[in-house]
Amino acid sequence: MIADLVMWGKNGAKTLPQVLRRIDEVIPQEFVKNKIFVDDHSSDETVKIAKSFNWKVYENPLWGIAAGANEALRHVESPFFISIEQDLLLAKNWFDIIPKYMDDPKVVVAQGIRKFTNKVLRILDEYSIQSRLLSKAYYCIDNNIFRTRFFREIEGFPAQDKIGVDVALFNIVQKSKYKWVVDENVISDHIRDSIIQHIRHRYRTVMLSETVRRNARQAGLMKHVRLFATSPLRAFQLTVRKRCPQVFFVYPILRLAMLKEYAYSKKMETIDEIELS
């Protein structure tokens, strides 16, 4: 199998060197035709680092993930392409397992899952996976192999939401005759240094993505309130089980942050309705 590698990024100099090194370790060079990096107007050393690892760098013609992904797709020449995001350390067994799913012609996207490198966030990640709280959050575009022909047919990545591309794309595949496969046994590392960084990233995504705001609203107020109200008990159980005292404080804070995300999404929905009326 010959594939192109694609990445879209912005100001990723802090994580990019280790991410690109891991890609070179995991994916044999003889299976790679092009290495395509789309830069979203970075102000740090992102472009310089990408070029030093022999990636061809192109500028995002607009901004956001959707535009970056479609610019990368424009340069793809192979029957398959692999996307890795700038803050993800690819699982060392990824190439041995995930591309094989493409032997099924009905599969147009295949991926593993990712867990945070921060110890507390990783524990909460594993709890969410085990309790199936993640639902569609399994589906991402940061450690995937894609069938190029399918993306040509649907005219690229969905561009109506510049940030929430993964959710919108999953919905398209789900409604088609094709399949999106997730292998939960292939686990990549999602680099997160701190809880505050994670909360800020989540809130920024909610602010910029209508798809993410819609998902937050669909859960409903009572579910968000219930999850926040019961979070101290869940946090205590996880603290004892995982022997990690930080979980007791962090989990309720994250649930409160998600409740605020819901409130923001409802506020924006009201503003949109007023503007349309």
C-alpha positions as CSV (number, residue, x, y, z in Angstrom):
1,M,0.0,0.0,0.0
2,I,1.3,3.4,-1.0
3,A,-0.1,6.4,0.8
4,D,0.4,10.1,1.2
5,L,0.8,11.6,4.6
6,V,-1.1,14.8,5.4
7,M,-1.1,17.1,8.4
8,W,-2.6,20.5,9.0
9,G,-1.3,22.6,11.9
10,K,-0.9,26.0,13.5
11,N,1.8,27.1,16.0
12,G,2.7,23.5,16.8
13,A,6.4,24.0,17.3
14,K,6.2,22.7,20.9
15,T,4.9,19.2,19.9
16,L,5.8,18.9,16.2
17,P,9.3,17.5,16.4
18,Q,8.4,14.5,18.6
19,V,5.2,13.9,16.5
20,L,7.1,13.9,13.2
21,R,9.8,11.7,14.6
22,R,7.2,9.2,15.7
23,I,5.6,9.2,12.3
24,D,9.0,8.3,10.7
25,E,9.4,5.5,13.3
26,V,5.9,4.0,12.7
27,I,5.3,4.4,9.0
28,P,8.0,2.8,6.7
29,Q,9.3,5.4,4.2
30,E,8.9,2.9,1.3
31,F,5.1,3.1,1.7
32,V,5.0,6.9,1.7
33,K,4.8,8.9,-1.6
34,N,4.2,12.5,-0.4
35,K,4.4,14.2,3.0
36,I,2.0,17.2,2.8
37,F,1.8,19.8,5.6
38,V,-0.7,22.7,5.4
39,D,0.2,25.6,7.7
40,D,-2.6,27.8,9.1
41,H,-0.6,31.0,9.2
42,S,1.7,30.0,12.1
43,S,3.7,32.7,14.0
44,D,6.3,30.2,15.5
45,E,8.8,27.7,14.0
46,T,6.1,25.3,12.7
47,V,6.9,25.7,9.0
48,K,10.7,25.5,9.6
49,I,10.3,22.3,11.6
50,A,8.0,20.6,9.1
51,K,10.5,21.4,6.2
52,S,13.4,20.0,8.3
53,F,11.5,16.6,8.4
54,N,11.1,16.7,4.6
55,W,7.4,17.7,4.5
56,K,6.2,19.8,1.6
57,V,4.6,22.9,3.2
58,Y,1.6,24.6,1.7
59,E,-0.3,27.6,3.2
60,N,-3.9,27.3,4.3
61,P,-5.8,29.5,1.8
62,L,-8.4,30.4,4.5
63,W,-8.2,29.2,8.2
64,G,-9.4,26.3,10.2
65,I,-9.2,22.5,10.0
66,A,-11.7,22.1,7.1
67,A,-9.8,24.5,4.8
68,G,-6.5,22.9,5.8
69,A,-7.7,19.4,5.2
70,N,-9.1,20.3,1.8
71,E,-5.9,22.0,0.8
72,A,-4.0,18.9,1.8
73,L,-6.4,16.7,-0.2
74,R,-5.8,18.9,-3.2
75,H,-2.1,17.7,-3.2
76,V,-2.8,14.0,-2.5
77,E,-1.7,11.7,-5.4
78,S,-2.1,8.3,-3.9
79,P,-5.1,6.0,-3.6
80,F,-4.9,6.4,0.2
81,F,-3.8,9.2,2.5
82,I,-3.0,9.2,6.2
83,S,-3.8,12.2,8.5
84,I,-2.0,12.8,11.8
85,E,-2.5,16.0,13.8
86,Q,0.3,18.1,15.3
87,D,-0.3,17.0,18.9
88,L,-0.6,13.3,18.5
89,L,2.0,10.6,19.0
90,L,1.0,7.7,16.7
91,A,0.7,4.3,18.3
92,K,3.7,2.1,17.5
93,N,1.5,-0.7,16.2
94,W,-0.7,1.7,14.1
95,F,0.7,0.9,10.7
96,D,0.7,-2.8,11.4
97,I,-3.1,-2.8,12.0
98,I,-5.1,0.2,10.8
99,P,-4.3,0.1,7.0
100,K,-5.4,-3.5,6.7
101,Y,-9.0,-2.4,7.3
102,M,-8.8,-0.8,3.8
103,D,-8.7,-4.3,2.3
104,D,-12.5,-4.1,2.6
105,P,-13.6,-1.8,-0.3
106,K,-16.6,-0.7,1.8
107,V,-14.2,0.9,4.4
108,V,-13.4,4.5,3.5
109,V,-12.0,5.6,6.9
110,A,-10.1,3.6,9.5
111,Q,-8.5,4.8,12.8
112,G,-7.4,3.9,16.2
113,I,-8.3,5.8,19.4
114,R,-6.2,8.3,21.4
115,K,-5.8,9.0,25.1
116,F,-4.3,12.0,26.8
117,T,-0.7,12.0,28.0
118,N,-1.7,14.0,31.1
119,K,-2.2,11.3,33.9
120,V,-5.5,12.7,35.2
121,L,-7.0,13.3,31.8
122,R,-6.0,9.8,30.7
123,I,-7.8,8.3,33.7
124,L,-10.9,10.2,32.8
125,D,-10.5,9.3,29.1
126,E,-10.5,5.6,30.1
127,Y,-13.5,6.1,32.3
128,S,-15.4,7.8,29.4
129,I,-14.5,5.0,27.1
130,Q,-15.5,2.2,29.5
131,S,-18.8,3.9,30.3
132,R,-19.5,4.8,26.7
133,L,-19.8,8.5,27.5
134,L,-17.7,9.4,24.5
135,S,-20.2,8.1,21.8
136,K,-19.2,10.0,18.6
137,A,-16.1,11.4,20.3
138,Y,-14.5,8.1,19.2
139,Y,-14.5,9.5,15.7
140,C,-11.7,11.8,14.9
141,I,-9.4,12.7,12.1
142,D,-6.0,12.8,13.9
143,N,-4.8,9.2,13.3
144,N,-6.7,8.0,10.2
145,I,-6.3,6.4,6.9
146,F,-8.7,7.5,4.2
147,R,-9.7,6.2,0.8
148,T,-8.9,9.0,-1.6
149,R,-11.5,8.1,-4.2
150,F,-14.4,8.5,-1.7
151,F,-13.2,12.0,-0.8
152,R,-13.0,13.0,-4.4
153,E,-16.6,11.8,-4.8
154,I,-18.0,13.8,-1.9
155,E,-15.8,16.8,-3.0
156,G,-13.6,16.9,0.0
157,F,-14.0,17.4,3.8
158,P,-17.2,19.1,4.9
159,A,-16.5,22.8,5.0
160,Q,-19.6,24.2,6.6
161,D,-17.9,23.9,10.0
162,K,-14.3,25.0,10.0
163,I,-13.5,23.3,13.3
164,G,-16.0,20.4,13.9
165,V,-14.9,18.5,10.8
166,D,-14.7,15.1,12.3
167,V,-18.3,15.0,13.5
168,A,-19.6,16.4,10.3
169,L,-17.6,13.9,8.3
170,F,-18.7,10.9,10.4
171,N,-22.3,11.9,9.8
172,I,-21.7,11.9,6.0
173,V,-20.1,8.4,6.1
174,Q,-22.7,7.0,8.4
175,K,-25.5,8.1,5.9
176,S,-23.6,6.5,3.0
177,K,-23.2,2.9,1.9
178,Y,-19.6,2.9,3.2
179,K,-18.0,2.3,6.6
180,W,-15.8,4.1,9.2
181,V,-13.9,1.6,11.3
182,V,-12.4,2.3,14.8
183,D,-10.0,-0.1,16.4
184,E,-10.0,0.5,20.2
185,N,-6.9,-1.6,20.7
186,V,-4.7,0.8,18.8
187,I,-4.0,3.7,21.2
188,S,-2.1,6.8,20.3
189,D,-1.1,9.5,22.7
190,H,-2.9,12.8,22.6
191,I,-0.4,15.3,24.0
192,R,-1.8,17.5,26.8
193,D,0.5,19.2,29.4
194,S,-2.1,20.6,31.8
195,I,-5.8,20.5,32.8
196,I,-6.1,24.3,32.1
197,Q,-4.8,23.8,28.6
198,H,-7.4,21.1,28.0
199,I,-10.3,23.3,29.3
200,R,-9.2,26.2,27.2
201,H,-9.0,24.0,24.1
202,R,-12.4,22.6,24.7
203,Y,-14.0,26.0,25.2
204,R,-12.3,27.5,22.2
205,T,-13.7,24.6,20.1
206,V,-17.2,25.2,21.4
207,M,-16.9,28.9,20.6
208,L,-15.8,28.3,17.0
209,S,-17.7,25.2,16.0
210,E,-21.5,25.1,15.4
211,T,-21.3,21.2,15.1
212,V,-19.7,20.9,18.6
213,R,-22.3,23.4,20.0
214,R,-25.1,21.4,18.5
215,N,-23.8,18.2,20.1
216,A,-23.6,20.0,23.5
217,R,-27.2,21.1,23.2
218,Q,-28.4,17.6,22.2
219,A,-27.4,16.1,25.5
220,G,-29.9,18.4,27.2
221,L,-29.7,20.6,30.3
222,M,-30.9,17.9,32.7
223,K,-28.2,15.4,31.6
224,H,-25.5,18.1,32.0
225,V,-26.8,19.0,35.5
226,R,-27.1,15.4,36.5
227,L,-23.6,14.6,35.5
228,F,-22.3,17.6,37.3
229,A,-24.3,16.9,40.4
230,T,-23.1,13.3,40.6
231,S,-19.5,14.1,39.6
232,P,-18.1,14.3,43.2
233,L,-19.3,10.7,43.8
234,R,-17.9,9.5,40.5
235,A,-14.7,11.4,41.2
236,F,-14.4,9.7,44.7
237,Q,-14.9,6.2,43.2
238,L,-12.3,6.9,40.5
239,T,-9.9,8.4,43.0
240,V,-10.0,5.2,45.1
241,R,-9.9,2.8,42.1
242,K,-7.0,4.6,40.4
243,R,-5.3,5.9,43.5
244,C,-5.0,9.3,42.0
245,P,-6.2,12.1,44.4
246,Q,-6.1,14.8,41.6
247,V,-9.1,13.1,40.0
248,F,-11.3,14.0,42.9
249,F,-10.9,17.7,42.2
250,V,-10.4,17.7,38.4
251,Y,-13.5,15.6,37.4
252,P,-16.1,18.0,38.9
253,I,-14.2,20.9,37.4
254,L,-14.4,19.3,33.9
255,R,-18.1,18.6,34.4
256,L,-18.7,22.2,35.4
257,A,-16.8,23.3,32.3
258,M,-19.1,21.1,30.1
259,L,-22.1,22.7,31.8
260,K,-20.8,26.1,30.9
261,E,-20.2,24.9,27.3
262,Y,-23.9,23.9,27.2
263,A,-25.0,27.3,28.5
264,Y,-22.8,29.0,25.8
265,S,-24.3,26.8,23.1
266,K,-27.8,27.7,24.1
267,K,-26.9,31.4,24.2
268,M,-25.5,31.2,20.7
269,E,-28.6,29.4,19.5
270,T,-30.8,32.1,20.9
271,I,-28.7,34.8,19.2
272,D,-28.9,32.9,15.9
273,E,-32.7,32.7,16.2
274,I,-33.0,36.4,16.9
275,E,-30.9,37.3,13.9
276,L,-33.0,35.0,11.6
277,S,-36.3,36.5,12.8
